[in-house]
Amino acid sequence: MSNFTRRAFIKASMAGFGTAVISTGLMGCSDDDDEVPVSPIIPVAFNHGVASGDPLDNAVIIWTRVTPLSAVDSVSVSWQVATDAEFNDLVHNGTTEAEAGSDFTVKIDLQQLAANTRYYYRFVSGETFSPVGMTKTLPVGSVAQVKLAVFSCANYPAGQFNAYHSAAKLDDLDAVVHLGDYIYEYGDGGFATENAEAIGRALPADNNTECITLEDYRKRYALYRSDTSLQQLHQQVPFITVWDDHEVTNDAWRDGAENHNEGEGDYQVRKAAGLQAYFEWLPIRPIATSDYERIFRSFQFGDLVNLHMLDTRLLARDEQLDYQNFIDPTTGQLDAIGFTTAMSANRSLLGAEQIGWLQSGLVASSATWQVLGQQILMGRMNVPAELLAGFANPSPALLQTFGELAQIKGRIAAGDPTVTEQERARVAIEIPYNLDAWDGYAVEREVVLGTAKSLNHNLVVLAGDTHNAWANNLTDQSGSNVGVEFATAGVSSPGLETFLSVPESFVPQAEQALQVLVNDLQYTNIANRGYMVVTFTEQAATAQWVHLDTVASTNYQTLEGRSNTLTVAAGTNVIQS
């Protein structure tokens, strides 16, 4: 592989997979049936439902996966698209082959559609019909409202996909935005698999090891897409997606990953396999022919919202910094100068090409809201340095320290004259708690925030990755308010409550302490799974966090007292409490 560049290798490895068939309307029929060969009917099933995605004002991708019930290399599949559920007003149809080389997945890029229009679609193979899907094109011109459901971190063995089931009950969504970790690569014994068998979510015997090969990733997608709640949501609403790390492996970066270990082969080969399965199984449109590595792209909802989907994970990211590399093994003290120097370096997250594309898009757009759909927290999540050791080795003492430091900082803010110098010293030095987030790539964050500030945009950043819910005011290094961040909880992956072993009775205090300790943090929920609904109007952007009481059973309830709604008014860039 030494003669290949990284991108050339991936393109050569994955050329042609997951390619969408272009459909421009109704296809004519032959006048001479005798000239049309009759193919034998191959029994099939549509076990993985249907889906749509990447909607534009005149186009949308529709998707299915055919399961042949006998050993074949390809299966003939037709598609039908109509403006009515009975398929009387047919506007698109055609036939293609579902082939083993693309895991029998089918993607059709429907073009020449009408803006802001609902369409119904289905697939047919032989005498078998798929479920009927619904999709919708984007609006043009003046738009009164855009409503998006936002998801991240769906771990099949960790719990039921109740968040998808809950969102499927909503009938006014314009799109679903999935911010990554659509699947998890771990095998049995990996992250959050300990209760899988008890809750009926065990990995199957032929896919219960860590995903490394193309066949591993394909089977994992097939498992996830067998979930009826996920199928139902895909069937009803178009998805706009980006990947995060677990679509390949944990804490991935451009040239490696924390969870890519010796004996697991070449990382680039593994990454290529993960991305190939992603493009085969999700209704996503490549931004350029046969380019399956760059997925940054924009979606225009009339004059109201311009949604820019970013890749902060696999394309250009430099390897994450690690605090352990800056701690003196003898004294246990942090090398503050060395750490600060490393943090000040212009470390790549988006990369020059993607930053240039984003800046051009922000400059060109006059939409009321500029929205970044991306994977990781952008807000400054700085905490007192004293907590660093506790994060590395969580214990009950850490929770006590949290409370003590929050109390000290609260007293300082209130002007309490009894605060001692020793107490002030405990909270004087603050450091980021998560270097895998934008906090570890501070220079590029300033570039993005500076661009939005210079253009006087209303900036809303959507984030996932942490499994917890957050709301941050986004400030630049000078302290100016530039935008806001709304971060969704995970669909099923456990969060800080598990990582820090927070007792349920202490959760409210821990959340309150975090909001005191982290300057720009306006809201958090560290204990419940769910999703976000973000609604945009000309006047305001409103985030509603929907939290559910369990992922251990499909018998769930919405936690009204643990959910929250926050708003940012246009022109303010500050969350209203």
Secondary structure as GFF3:
##gff-version 3
##sequence-region A 1 577
A	DSSP	alpha_helix	6	14	.	.	.	ID=ss1
A	DSSP	beta_strand	21	23	.	.	.	ID=ss2
A	DSSP	three_ten_helix	33	35	.	.	.	ID=ss3
A	DSSP	beta_strand	44	45	.	.	.	ID=ss4
A	DSSP	beta_strand	50	53	.	.	.	ID=ss5
A	DSSP	beta_strand	60	65	.	.	.	ID=ss6
A	DSSP	beta_strand	67	68	.	.	.	ID=ss7
A	DSSP	beta_strand	74	82	.	.	.	ID=ss8
A	DSSP	beta_strand	90	99	.	.	.	ID=ss9
A	DSSP	three_ten_helix	100	102	.	.	.	ID=ss10
A	DSSP	beta_strand	105	110	.	.	.	ID=ss11
A	DSSP	beta_strand	118	125	.	.	.	ID=ss12
A	DSSP	beta_strand	128	129	.	.	.	ID=ss13
A	DSSP	beta_strand	133	136	.	.	.	ID=ss14
A	DSSP	beta_strand	146	151	.	.	.	ID=ss15
A	DSSP	three_ten_helix	156	158	.	.	.	ID=ss16
A	DSSP	alpha_helix	162	167	.	.	.	ID=ss17
A	DSSP	beta_strand	175	178	.	.	.	ID=ss18
A	DSSP	three_ten_helix	205	207	.	.	.	ID=ss19
A	DSSP	alpha_helix	214	224	.	.	.	ID=ss20
A	DSSP	alpha_helix	228	236	.	.	.	ID=ss21
A	DSSP	beta_strand	239	241	.	.	.	ID=ss22
A	DSSP	beta_strand	252	253	.	.	.	ID=ss23
A	DSSP	beta_strand	256	257	.	.	.	ID=ss24
A	DSSP	alpha_helix	267	281	.	.	.	ID=ss25
A	DSSP	beta_strand	297	301	.	.	.	ID=ss26
A	DSSP	beta_strand	305	309	.	.	.	ID=ss27
A	DSSP	three_ten_helix	323	326	.	.	.	ID=ss28
A	DSSP	alpha_helix	336	344	.	.	.	ID=ss29
A	DSSP	alpha_helix	352	364	.	.	.	ID=ss30
A	DSSP	beta_strand	369	373	.	.	.	ID=ss31
A	DSSP	beta_strand	382	384	.	.	.	ID=ss32
A	DSSP	three_ten_helix	385	387	.	.	.	ID=ss33
A	DSSP	alpha_helix	388	392	.	.	.	ID=ss34
A	DSSP	alpha_helix	396	413	.	.	.	ID=ss35
A	DSSP	alpha_helix	421	428	.	.	.	ID=ss36
A	DSSP	beta_strand	430	432	.	.	.	ID=ss37
A	DSSP	three_ten_helix	438	440	.	.	.	ID=ss38
A	DSSP	alpha_helix	442	454	.	.	.	ID=ss39
A	DSSP	beta_strand	458	463	.	.	.	ID=ss40
A	DSSP	beta_strand	469	475	.	.	.	ID=ss41
A	DSSP	beta_strand	481	487	.	.	.	ID=ss42
A	DSSP	alpha_helix	496	499	.	.	.	ID=ss43
A	DSSP	three_ten_helix	504	506	.	.	.	ID=ss44
A	DSSP	alpha_helix	507	517	.	.	.	ID=ss45
A	DSSP	beta_strand	521	525	.	.	.	ID=ss46
A	DSSP	beta_strand	529	536	.	.	.	ID=ss47
A	DSSP	beta_strand	540	548	.	.	.	ID=ss48
A	DSSP	beta_strand	564	569	.	.	.	ID=ss49
A	DSSP	beta_strand	575	576	.	.	.	ID=ss50
###
